[in-house]
Amino acid sequence: MSLTEIVSFLELSVFPSVALVFFLTAFLAILWRVLRQPRSETDLAASIPLDDDVVFTPRVSIKEKSTDMTDKGASHG
């Protein structure tokens, strides 16, 4: 049995419907998350591009990151 025969027996019209269901599920989940977000958190995120005085610190400091790299045997040279 060749690949052409196998594909010809498949009902390919199901795949767009399944993709639509996945897309709508993801869209509704994201919409739900955004609408349930507190107003203060939304205002803080909206003002990030305008706040030049606010310094956001990274989750991992540069010193910790370089220590982790040297522990794993990475060379810098």
Secondary structure, 3 states (H helix, E strand, C coil): CCHHHHHHHCCCCHHHHHHHHHHHHHHHHHHHHHHCCCHHHHHHHHCHHHCCCCCCCCCCCHHHHHHHHHHCCCCCC
